[in-house]
Amino acid sequence: MATTICWLRHVCSHSSHLLKKQCPLGNNFVRWLNLQEYQSKMLMANHGINVQKNQVVDTAVNSSSLAKNMNCEEYVVKAQILAGGRGKGVFQPNGFKGGVHLTKDANKVEDLVANMLGNRLVTKQTPKEGVVVNKVMIAEALDIARETYFAILMDRLHNGPVMVGSASGGMDIEEVAASNPEAIHTEPINIFTGVHPEQAKKMASFLGFKGNLVDEAANQICQLYKLFQSVDATQIEVNPFGETTDGKVVCFDAKINFDDNAEFRQKSIFALEDTSEQDPREVEAAKFNLNYIGMDGNIACLVNGAGLAMATMDIIKLYGGEPANFLDCGGTVTETQVFHAFKLLTEDSQVKAILVNIFGGIVNCATIANGITNACKNINLNLPLVVRLEGTNVEEAKRILKESNLPILSAVDLDDAAQKAVQSLSA
């Protein structure tokens, strides 16, 4: 159980950019697609899963008329951002409180939407400056009689998918796991046969559904697993997986994570990615299959591999410098990618020097050298540039750099490179 909850904690974060910074695997950083709530609900509805009626708007104009056409007794108006704690958040600069509001008056929807759109919502999970709200979901508010928790996720302990359920829904599952682990049930799923109806009924009963609702909840569980498979998900978390006062089973919220390695099969889903909350430099780098992580210093780091990036940043700080970023070009870098990498780095006004640290195994150092010289000539680089190359075809690479007659500072090792980069700032 501890392993399952640990993995659950690992995959359930909304913050894609934070995960990229904290979870280096191999030569690249993990990049998990995150969808907005309304997008997840659209996918669920398309797969026969019960969700609230909803519409999404990007302008307040006519939003009240849209709400009236939905013909609901009560409406929930929710700001769409990739962060939790929206209900207790505060908008800046207008000071409007709450990213989630209930109203029975459709005429009030327009004012609520107007107070959200275009403003920054600050919650416990956003940066301190908040996140700009570009879309708002208007949904049918249903009376929840009972809340449960349900998730399907890939679990290392069981080497495959598992169902995780708790009758204690609508709250932090980690708190439930810590205070009452018996309240959580984990059920392995046979990867070849999928969720058996009796297995789904067993989970529904554990969640506390009674009578006819056992079959309805079990059907929803089976549909959720079909969705899990069909979209190449690594996790679907529904909290709450609820029971309404009129006896319906509804998925009131959902977080879906996807296997990025399956992007070639899921092009329509990955096309839904909302990059408005990401660092635009990261978005631009991704267009060229580069991994960019922005920081607060002034020495840009072009490296190949996450481990080398960490070491490069550490040694820069050791010699009194501060990394502005690191840009990982990976193991299959081309001259074109190096050009775009330099273009991206030099467009960052806080960058005052560039340190290239490449350890060529599968990377050909001559490719890097050609990319560097072409980039320097094409963008008229006027920043100090320190280059340390080691590995495959390194002598040819050094020859290319030397014969370019560009003002490139060569370094013999990482210590030398870091010292020269830091010293160049005061030169």
C-alpha positions in Angstrom: 0.0 0.0 0.0 2.8 2.4 0.9 4.3 1.9 -2.6 0.9 2.5 -4.3 0.3 5.8 -2.4 3.8 6.9 -3.1 3.3 6.4 -6.8 -0.1 8.0 -6.6 1.5 11.1 -5.0 4.1 11.0 -7.8 1.6 11.0 -10.6 -1.2 13.1 -9.4 0.4 16.5 -9.4 -1.1 19.2 -11.6 2.2 21.1 -12.0 3.8 19.8 -15.2 6.7 22.4 -15.1 7.6 21.4 -11.5 7.6 17.7 -12.4 10.0 18.4 -15.3 12.4 20.1 -12.9 12.3 17.4 -10.3 12.2 14.2 -12.2 15.2 13.7 -14.4 15.2 10.3 -16.1 18.2 9.4 -18.3 19.1 12.1 -20.8 15.8 13.8 -20.9 13.3 15.3 -18.5 9.9 13.7 -18.0 7.2 15.8 -19.6 3.7 14.9 -18.6 0.8 16.2 -20.6 -1.8 17.9 -18.4 -5.3 18.7 -19.5 -7.6 21.3 -18.1 -10.7 19.9 -16.2 -13.1 20.7 -19.0 -10.9 18.8 -21.5 -10.7 15.7 -19.2 -14.5 15.8 -18.8 -14.9 16.0 -22.6 -12.8 12.8 -23.0 -14.8 11.1 -20.2 -18.2 12.0 -21.7 -17.0 10.7 -25.1 -16.2 7.4 -23.5 -19.6 6.9 -21.8 -18.7 8.2 -18.4 -21.2 10.2 -16.4 -20.1 13.8 -15.9 -21.9 17.1 -15.3 -23.3 19.0 -18.2 -20.8 21.8 -18.9 -19.7 24.5 -21.3 -16.5 26.4 -21.5 -16.2 30.1 -22.3 -13.3 32.4 -23.0 -15.4 35.6 -22.9 -18.0 36.8 -20.4 -20.3 38.1 -23.2 -23.4 35.9 -23.6 -22.2 33.5 -20.9 -25.4 34.0 -18.9 -27.5 33.2 -22.0 -25.3 30.1 -22.5 -26.0 29.1 -18.9 -29.8 29.6 -19.4 -29.7 27.3 -22.4 -28.2 24.6 -20.2 -31.4 24.6 -18.2 -29.9 23.8 -14.8 -31.3 24.4 -11.4 -27.9 25.5 -10.1 -24.6 26.3 -11.8 -21.0 25.9 -10.7 -18.6 28.4 -12.3 -15.0 27.3 -12.3 -11.8 29.0 -13.4 -9.7 26.6 -15.6 -6.1 26.5 -14.5 -3.7 23.6 -13.9 -3.6 24.0 -10.1 -5.5 22.9 -7.1 -7.1 25.0 -4.4 -9.1 27.1 -6.8 -12.0 27.5 -4.5 -10.0 29.3 -1.9 -7.9 31.3 -4.3 -7.9 35.0 -4.8 -7.7 36.9 -8.1 -5.2 39.6 -8.8 -5.3 42.5 -9.4 -9.1 42.8 -8.8 -9.1 41.0 -5.5 -12.1 38.8 -6.4 -12.2 35.8 -4.1 -12.7 32.2 -5.2 -12.1 30.5 -8.4 -15.2 28.3 -7.9 -18.6 29.8 -7.4 -22.2 28.4 -7.1 -25.2 30.3 -8.2 -28.9 29.5 -9.0 -29.3 32.7 -10.9 -28.1 32.3 -14.5 -28.0 36.1 -14.8 -25.1 36.2 -12.3 -23.0 33.9 -14.4 -21.7 36.7 -16.6 -20.5 38.8 -13.7 -18.7 35.8 -12.2 -17.0 34.9 -15.5 -16.0 38.6 -16.0 -14.3 38.7 -12.6 -12.2 35.6 -13.5 -11.2 35.9 -17.1 -8.0 37.8 -17.8 -7.1 38.0 -14.1 -4.4 36.0 -12.2 -5.7 33.4 -9.8 -3.4 32.8 -6.8 -3.7 29.5 -4.9 -1.5 27.4 -2.7 -0.3 25.5 -5.8 0.4 28.4 -8.2 3.4 30.7 -8.4 3.2 33.7 -6.1 2.1 35.9 -8.9 -0.7 33.5 -9.8 -1.9 32.2 -13.2 -3.9 34.0 -15.8 -7.3 32.5 -16.3 -8.1 32.2 -20.0 -11.1 29.9 -19.8 -14.0 29.3 -17.4 -16.2 26.3 -17.2 -19.9 26.6 -16.5 -21.3 23.3 -15.3 -24.4 21.9 -13.8 -24.2 21.8 -10.0 -25.5 18.5 -8.6 -26.3 17.7 -5.0 -23.8 15.1 -3.8 -25.1 12.6 -1.3 -21.9 10.8 -0.8 -18.3 11.2 -2.0 -15.8 8.4 -2.7 -12.3 8.3 -4.3 -11.4 6.2 -7.3 -8.3 6.0 -9.4 -6.7 3.7 -12.0 -2.9 4.0 -12.4 0.2 2.2 -13.3 1.9 0.8 -10.3 5.5 -0.4 -10.0 4.8 -2.8 -7.2 2.3 -4.7 -9.3 4.1 -4.2 -12.6 0.9 -3.0 -14.2 -2.4 -1.1 -13.7 -4.2 -1.1 -10.4 -7.5 0.3 -9.1 -7.3 2.3 -6.0 -10.5 3.1 -4.1 -11.7 4.7 -0.8 -15.1 5.5 0.6 -13.4 8.6 2.0 -13.7 10.8 -1.1 -13.6 14.5 -1.6 -10.4 14.9 0.5 -6.7 14.5 0.3 -6.0 10.8 -0.4 -2.5 11.1 1.2 -4.1 12.2 4.5 -6.5 9.2 4.3 -3.5 6.9 3.6 -1.6 8.2 6.6 -4.4 8.3 9.1 -6.5 5.3 8.1 -4.7 3.0 5.5 -7.4 0.4 5.9 -9.8 2.8 4.2 -8.0 2.4 0.9 -8.3 -0.7 -1.2 -5.9 -1.6 -4.1 -7.0 -4.0 -6.7 -4.5 -5.2 -9.4 -5.9 -5.4 -13.0 -4.9 -8.2 -15.3 -3.3 -6.4 -18.2 -4.5 -9.0 -20.7 -8.1 -9.3 -19.6 -8.8 -5.9 -18.2 -11.3 -5.2 -15.4 -13.7 -8.1 -14.9 -17.3 -7.0 -14.1 -17.2 -8.9 -10.8 -14.0 -7.2 -9.9 -15.6 -3.8 -10.6 -18.6 -4.8 -8.5 -16.2 -5.7 -5.6 -14.6 -2.3 -5.8 -18.0 -0.6 -6.0 -19.2 -2.4 -2.9 -16.0 -1.4 -1.1 -16.7 2.2 -2.0 -20.1 1.9 -0.2 -22.5 1.8 -3.1 -25.7 -0.1 -2.4 -28.5 -1.8 -4.4 -28.8 -0.8 -8.0 -26.0 1.7 -7.6 -23.4 -1.2 -7.3 -24.1 -2.1 -10.9 -24.0 1.5 -12.1 -20.8 2.3 -10.2 -19.2 -1.0 -11.6 -20.2 0.0 -15.1 -18.6 3.4 -14.6 -15.4 1.7 -13.3 -15.3 -0.5 -16.4 -15.8 2.5 -18.7 -13.0 4.4 -16.9 -10.6 1.5 -17.5 -11.6 1.5 -21.2 -10.7 5.2 -21.3 -7.5 4.5 -19.4 -6.5 2.0 -22.1 -7.7 3.8 -25.2 -5.9 7.1 -24.4 -2.7 5.5 -23.2 -3.1 7.0 -19.7 -0.8 6.4 -16.8 -3.4 7.6 -14.3 -7.0 8.6 -14.1 -8.0 10.0 -10.7 -11.6 10.8 -9.9 -12.2 12.7 -6.7 -15.0 12.7 -5.9 -16.5 9.6 -7.6 -19.9 10.6 -6.2 -23.4 9.5 -5.6 -26.1 12.2 -6.1 -29.2 12.7 -4.0 -31.4 11.4 -6.8 -29.4 8.1 -7.1 -26.9 8.6 -9.9 -23.1 7.9 -10.0 -21.2 10.8 -11.4 -17.5 11.6 -11.9 -17.4 15.1 -10.5 -13.7 15.8 -11.2 -10.9 14.1 -13.0 -7.1 14.2 -13.4 -5.7 12.3 -16.3 -2.0 11.8 -17.0 -0.8 10.3 -20.3 2.2 8.3 -21.4 4.2 10.8 -23.5 5.8 7.9 -25.4 2.4 7.2 -26.9 2.1 10.7 -28.4 2.4 9.3 -31.9 -0.8 7.3 -31.3 -2.6 10.1 -29.4 -2.0 13.1 -31.6 -5.6 14.5 -31.2 -5.2 14.4 -27.4 -1.8 15.9 -27.3 -3.0 18.7 -29.6 -5.3 19.7 -26.7 -2.3 20.7 -24.5 -2.7 24.1 -23.0 0.7 25.8 -23.0 -0.5 29.2 -21.7 0.7 28.4 -18.1 4.1 27.1 -19.2 7.3 29.2 -19.5 7.2 30.3 -23.2 10.9 29.5 -23.5 10.1 25.9 -22.5 7.3 25.8 -25.1 9.6 27.2 -27.8 12.4 24.7 -27.0 10.0 21.8 -27.1 9.3 22.6 -30.8 12.8 21.6 -31.6 12.9 18.6 -29.2 15.0 20.5 -26.7 14.5 20.6 -22.9 14.7 24.0 -21.4 14.5 24.8 -17.7 14.6 28.5 -16.7 16.3 29.7 -13.5 17.2 33.1 -11.9 20.9 33.5 -12.7 22.8 34.9 -15.7 25.0 32.0 -17.0 23.2 29.9 -19.6 24.1 26.2 -19.7 23.9 24.1 -22.9 24.4 20.5 -22.0 23.6 17.0 -23.1 22.0 15.0 -20.3 20.2 15.8 -17.1 23.0 14.5 -14.9 25.5 16.7 -16.7 23.2 19.6 -16.3 23.0 19.1 -12.6 26.7 18.9 -12.3 27.2 22.0 -14.5 24.9 24.1 -12.4 26.4 22.9 -9.1 30.0 23.8 -10.2 28.9 27.2 -11.5 27.5 27.9 -8.1 30.6 26.6 -6.4 32.7 29.2 -8.2 30.3 32.0 -7.3 28.1 32.1 -10.4 24.4 31.6 -10.9 22.9 29.5 -13.7 20.3 31.3 -15.8 18.9 28.0 -17.2 19.9 24.8 -18.6 19.1 23.6 -22.1 19.4 19.9 -22.6 20.0 19.0 -26.2 19.9 15.2 -25.6 21.8 12.4 -27.3 20.6 12.8 -30.9 21.3 16.5 -31.4 21.7 18.0 -34.8 23.4 21.2 -36.0 19.9 22.7 -36.5 19.0 22.0 -32.9 22.2 23.6 -31.7 21.4 26.7 -33.7 17.9 27.0 -32.2 19.3 26.4 -28.8 21.7 29.3 -29.1 19.0 31.5 -30.5 16.8 30.7 -27.5 19.5 31.3 -25.0 20.6 34.6 -26.5 17.1 36.0 -26.6 16.9 35.7 -22.9 17.8 39.2 -21.6 19.1 37.9 -18.2 21.8 35.7 -19.9 25.2 37.4 -19.8 27.4 34.4 -20.6 27.0 30.9 -22.1 28.7 27.8 -21.0 28.6 24.8 -23.3 29.4 21.5 -21.6 29.1 18.4 -23.8 30.3 14.9 -23.0 30.1 13.1 -26.3 29.2 9.4 -26.1 26.4 9.0 -28.6 26.8 12.7 -29.3 29.3 13.6 -32.0 31.3 16.6 -30.6 32.0 17.7 -34.2 28.3 18.1 -34.8 28.1 20.3 -31.7 31.1 22.4 -32.8 29.6 23.0 -36.3 26.3 24.0 -34.7 28.1 26.4 -32.4 30.1 28.1 -35.1 27.1 28.4 -37.4 24.9 29.8 -34.7 27.5 32.3 -33.6 27.9 33.6 -37.1 24.2 33.7 -37.9 23.0 35.4 -34.8 26.1 37.7 -34.3 26.7 36.4 -30.8 28.1 39.1 -28.6 28.1 37.2 -25.3 31.1 35.5 -23.7 31.0 31.8 -24.8 32.9 29.1 -22.9 33.0 25.6 -24.5 34.1 22.4 -22.9 33.9 19.3 -25.2 34.9 15.8 -24.4 34.3 12.4 -26.0 33.5 11.2 -29.5 35.4 13.1 -32.3 36.6 15.7 -29.8 39.8 16.6 -31.7 37.9 17.3 -34.8 35.5 19.5 -32.8 38.4 21.5 -31.3 39.8 22.0 -34.8 36.5 23.4 -36.0 36.2 25.8 -33.1 39.8 27.0 -33.5 39.6 27.6 -37.2 36.4 29.5 -36.9 38.3 32.5 -35.5 35.4 33.2 -33.2 36.1 34.6 -29.7 35.3 31.2 -28.0 36.9 30.4 -24.7 37.9 26.7 -24.7 38.1 24.8 -21.4 40.0 21.7 -20.6 37.6 20.3 -18.0 34.4 21.2 -16.1 36.3 23.1 -13.4 38.1 25.2 -15.9 34.9 25.9 -17.8 32.9 27.0 -14.8 35.7 29.3 -13.6 36.0 30.9 -17.1 32.3 31.4 -17.4 32.1 33.1 -14.0 35.2 35.3 -14.7 33.8 36.3 -18.0 31.0 38.2 -16.3 33.4 40.7 -14.9 35.7 40.9 -17.9 
